Amino acid sequence: MRKSYVNNNIKVDEFDALIKITVEMSKYLYPYIREILKSKEDIKENSIIWNDFNNRFIELIKERFNVDSMRVKKLLNQAENGEIIIKSLLILSFCISNKGYQKLKKFLYDF
């Protein structure tokens, strides 16, 4: 899905290392992730936080991913991406648990 023209497959040990880094970063970013999820629940009062996050998410996708891919188009579609974003944030928030690595790995394999 990335804008890479080289068809490199990531090795399993590299994939595991990226998951471990992501889990550690989610522990660090947990308060921010929680605030974003909370803002989505009460969109009338906290719409600024959710909108800022959503806009930044879309900017990063456009900047780093191949926007011609159907999966990427689904991420960019505001009508469809809300569920994906919330599910991703929930998984990241669950990563602070003892089984965070397994949860994130399963989520990514299923995606």
C-alpha positions in Angstrom: 0.0 0.0 0.0 3.0 2.3 0.3 4.3 4.6 -2.4 7.3 2.3 -2.9 8.1 1.2 -6.4 10.3 -1.6 -5.2 8.4 -4.8 -4.4 10.2 -5.7 -1.1 8.5 -8.0 1.2 9.1 -7.5 4.9 10.7 -10.3 6.8 8.8 -11.9 9.7 11.4 -10.8 12.2 11.3 -7.2 10.9 7.5 -7.3 11.1 7.7 -8.5 14.7 10.2 -5.8 15.6 7.9 -3.1 14.1 5.0 -4.5 16.1 7.1 -4.4 19.3 8.1 -0.7 18.6 4.5 0.2 17.9 3.4 -1.4 21.2 6.0 0.5 23.1 5.0 3.8 21.4 1.3 3.1 22.1 2.2 2.9 25.8 3.9 6.3 25.6 1.0 7.8 23.5 -1.9 6.2 25.5 -3.1 9.5 27.1 -3.3 11.1 23.6 -5.0 8.0 22.1 -7.5 8.0 25.0 -8.3 11.7 24.4 -8.9 11.1 20.7 -11.3 8.2 21.5 -13.1 10.3 24.1 -13.5 13.2 21.7 -15.2 10.8 19.2 -17.7 9.8 21.9 -18.7 13.4 22.6 -18.2 14.9 19.1 -20.3 18.0 19.8 -17.9 19.2 22.6 -14.6 17.8 21.5 -14.9 17.9 17.7 -11.6 19.8 17.3 -9.5 17.0 18.7 -11.2 14.3 16.5 -11.1 16.5 13.4 -7.4 17.4 13.9 -6.5 13.8 14.3 -8.6 12.7 11.3 -7.2 15.4 9.1 -3.6 14.5 10.1 -4.4 10.8 9.5 -5.6 11.5 6.0 -2.6 13.8 5.3 -0.2 11.0 6.3 -2.0 8.5 4.2 -1.9 10.7 1.1 1.8 11.5 1.7 3.1 8.0 2.3 0.7 5.6 0.6 -0.2 4.8 -3.0 -3.6 6.6 -3.3 -4.5 4.5 -6.4 -4.8 1.4 -4.3 -8.3 0.3 -3.4 -7.4 -0.2 0.3 -5.9 3.2 0.5 -8.9 4.8 -1.2 -11.0 3.1 1.5 -8.9 4.7 4.2 -9.2 8.1 2.6 -13.0 7.9 2.2 -14.4 9.9 5.1 -17.6 7.9 5.1 -15.8 4.6 5.6 -12.6 5.4 7.4 -14.2 6.3 10.8 -14.6 2.7 11.7 -11.1 1.8 10.6 -9.6 4.7 12.6 -11.5 3.9 15.7 -10.7 0.2 15.5 -7.0 1.0 15.0 -7.0 3.4 17.9 -8.8 0.9 20.2 -6.2 -1.8 19.3 -3.4 0.7 20.0 -5.0 1.5 23.3 -5.2 -2.2 24.2 -1.5 -2.6 23.4 -0.6 -1.2 26.8 -1.7 -4.5 28.3 0.5 -7.5 28.9 -0.8 -9.2 25.7 -0.6 -6.0 23.6 1.9 -7.5 21.2 -0.3 -10.5 20.4 -3.4 -8.3 20.0 -1.7 -5.9 17.6 -0.1 -8.8 15.6 -3.5 -10.5 15.2 -5.1 -7.2 14.2 -2.5 -6.6 11.5 -2.7 -10.1 10.1 -6.4 -9.8 9.8 -6.3 -6.4 8.1 
